[in-house]
Amino acid sequence: MKEECLICKAPLEYLSEDVEMECELCHKKEASKTRCVNGHYVCSECHMQGIDRLVGICLEETSGDPVEILNRMMAMPFCHMHGPEHHVMVGMALLTAYKNSGGDLDLKKALAEMNSRGRSVPGGACGFWGACGAGLSAGMFVSIVTGSTPLGVENFALSHKMTASALNAIGEIGGPRCCKRDSYLSILQAVKFVKEHLGIQMKQSEIICSYSGRNNQCIGQRCPFSPLQKTKE
């Protein structure tokens, strides 16, 4: 089933300005631009219920391949086709693979920080901010592993360059948004970036998307991860 609204599965709509909405699950009221065509709204916290489990899962993970780790995360029941959970998962997958590939990192502390930072990026940031949360998550990953702060020098630069690289890859493909595609693109850019700038070689498995049947806005052969690309080869 192609899922969009978590309540009724109807398509989502994106408004041009904020409107006060009430979450159908926790009944919190807040301003948002996103709801389904039937008027249902689910806040980011409710949308990401269960994501705290990722810290424990990542600490037990042994793979040095962030794509492999991300795929396992995306197969979990709390991960939806689209949503702000991807803003946390991209960075967590990269942190875990980085550590397992020989990176010097307090993984438990880093994962907790990634969880906090990633949650701060709302759903729809890709369209409303001009910065996809998956790409920002890759930049957060580099910021965390290099210890960047607003007063940093080289690590400050590296964090911005990582974010720019991920967002450029996302922009080159164009829209409409796909949280799976943009997460994969961000991770692939991060694997190359970390090898070049931090000297850590993470593994990179082939990506063939299995989510097109669940995405109402799938771009088909324009997507570099589409199975249709393989049939052309």
C-alpha positions in Angstrom: 0.0 0.0 0.0 1.2 3.5 -0.8 1.3 5.2 2.5 1.2 9.0 3.2 -1.1 9.9 6.0 -0.5 7.7 9.1 -4.1 8.0 10.0 -6.0 7.3 6.8 -3.3 6.7 4.2 -4.6 9.6 2.1 -2.1 11.8 0.2 -0.4 14.7 2.0 -0.8 18.3 1.1 1.7 21.1 1.7 0.4 24.5 2.5 2.2 27.8 1.6 2.1 29.1 5.2 1.8 27.7 8.7 -1.6 26.9 10.1 -2.4 25.8 13.7 -3.0 22.0 13.7 -3.8 19.4 16.3 -2.0 16.1 16.3 -4.4 13.2 15.8 -2.4 11.0 18.2 -1.2 13.2 21.1 -3.5 16.2 20.5 -0.7 18.7 20.8 -1.5 21.9 18.9 1.3 23.6 16.9 1.8 25.4 13.6 2.6 23.3 10.6 2.3 23.4 6.8 1.7 19.7 6.3 -1.4 17.6 6.7 -3.3 15.0 4.6 -6.1 16.0 2.2 -8.6 14.8 4.8 -7.2 17.2 7.4 -5.2 14.8 9.6 -2.0 16.0 11.2 0.6 13.9 13.0 3.4 15.8 14.8 7.1 14.9 14.3 7.4 13.3 17.8 4.5 10.9 17.2 5.7 10.3 13.6 9.1 9.1 15.0 7.8 7.0 17.9 10.2 4.0 18.3 13.2 5.7 16.9 15.0 5.8 20.3 15.5 2.0 19.8 18.1 2.8 17.2 20.7 3.7 19.7 20.8 0.2 21.1 20.5 -1.4 17.7 23.5 0.6 16.4 25.6 -0.2 19.4 25.2 -3.9 18.6 25.8 -3.4 14.9 29.0 -4.8 13.4 28.8 -3.7 9.8 31.0 -1.0 8.3 28.6 -0.4 5.5 26.2 2.6 6.1 23.9 1.6 3.3 23.5 -1.9 4.8 22.8 -0.3 8.2 20.4 2.2 6.8 18.5 -0.5 5.0 18.0 -2.4 8.3 16.7 0.8 9.9 14.3 1.5 7.1 12.9 -2.0 7.4 11.8 -1.4 11.0 8.1 -0.8 11.7 8.6 2.8 13.0 10.1 3.9 9.7 7.6 5.2 7.2 8.0 5.9 3.5 8.6 9.5 4.1 9.2 11.4 7.4 11.6 13.2 9.7 13.0 9.9 11.1 15.3 9.8 8.1 16.9 13.0 9.5 18.2 10.9 12.4 18.8 7.6 10.7 21.2 8.8 8.0 23.6 10.3 10.6 23.2 7.3 12.9 24.0 4.8 10.1 27.1 6.9 9.2 28.3 7.2 12.8 28.0 3.4 13.3 29.7 2.5 10.0 32.5 5.0 10.7 33.1 3.5 14.2 33.0 0.0 12.8 35.5 1.0 10.0 38.1 2.1 12.5 37.0 5.7 13.3 37.9 7.0 16.7 34.5 7.7 18.3 32.5 7.3 21.5 29.6 5.8 19.6 27.1 5.8 22.4 27.6 9.5 23.1 27.7 10.3 19.4 24.4 8.5 18.7 22.7 10.3 21.5 23.9 13.6 20.1 22.8 12.6 16.6 19.3 11.7 17.9 19.0 15.1 19.5 20.3 17.1 16.5 18.4 15.1 13.8 15.1 15.5 15.6 15.4 19.3 15.4 14.9 19.2 11.6 11.2 19.1 10.8 9.5 17.1 8.1 9.2 19.1 4.9 12.5 21.0 5.4 13.5 19.8 2.0 10.9 21.9 0.3 10.3 24.7 2.8 13.9 25.3 3.9 15.7 24.3 0.7 17.8 21.8 2.7 16.8 18.2 2.9 17.1 16.8 6.4 18.9 13.7 5.1 21.6 16.0 3.7 21.8 18.0 6.9 22.1 14.7 8.8 25.2 13.9 6.8 26.7 17.2 7.8 25.8 16.6 11.4 27.6 13.3 11.2 30.8 15.1 10.1 30.3 17.8 12.7 30.0 15.2 15.5 33.0 13.0 14.5 35.2 16.1 14.1 34.0 17.9 17.2 32.9 21.0 15.2 31.5 24.0 17.0 30.6 27.5 15.8 34.2 28.5 16.7 35.8 25.6 14.9 38.1 26.2 12.0 38.9 23.1 9.8 36.1 21.0 11.3 33.7 23.9 10.8 34.7 23.9 7.1 34.4 20.1 6.7 30.9 20.0 8.2 29.7 22.6 5.8 31.4 21.0 2.8 29.8 17.7 3.7 26.3 19.2 3.9 26.9 21.1 0.6 28.0 17.9 -1.1 25.0 16.0 0.0 22.5 18.7 -0.8 24.1 19.2 -4.2 23.6 15.5 -5.1 20.0 15.8 -4.0 19.5 19.0 -6.0 21.0 17.4 -9.1 18.3 14.7 -9.2 15.5 17.2 -8.3 12.1 16.6 -6.9 9.6 15.7 -5.8 11.0 14.6 -2.5 11.8 11.0 -1.7 13.2 10.3 1.8 14.7 7.0 0.7 16.5 8.4 -2.4 17.8 11.5 -0.6 19.0 9.3 2.3 20.9 7.1 -0.1 22.4 10.0 -2.0 23.5 11.6 1.3 25.2 8.4 2.5 27.0 7.9 -0.8 28.4 11.4 -0.7 29.5 10.9 2.9 31.3 7.7 2.1 33.4 9.5 -0.5 33.9 12.5 1.7 35.1 10.6 4.7 37.6 8.6 2.7 39.1 11.8 1.2 39.1 14.1 4.2 39.2 11.8 7.3 41.0 8.8 5.9 38.4 6.2 6.9 37.2 3.8 4.2 33.6 2.7 4.8 32.1 -0.1 2.8 29.5 0.7 0.2 27.0 -1.9 -1.1 25.0 -1.5 -4.3 21.7 0.2 -3.9 18.6 -1.0 -5.6 15.5 0.6 -4.3 12.6 -1.6 -3.2 10.3 1.2 -2.1 9.0 2.6 -5.5 5.7 0.7 -5.1 5.0 2.6 -1.8 5.9 6.1 -3.2 3.1 8.0 -4.9 5.7 10.5 -6.2 8.4 8.0 -7.4 10.4 9.5 -10.3 11.1 6.1 -11.9 14.0 6.0 -14.2 15.2 9.4 -13.1 16.2 7.8 -9.8 19.7 6.4 -9.8 18.5 3.6 -7.5 15.5 2.5 -9.5 15.3 -1.2 -10.5 14.4 0.2 -13.9 18.0 1.5 -14.2 19.2 -2.1 -14.0 16.9 -3.4 -16.7 18.5 -0.8 -19.1 22.0 -2.1 -18.5 
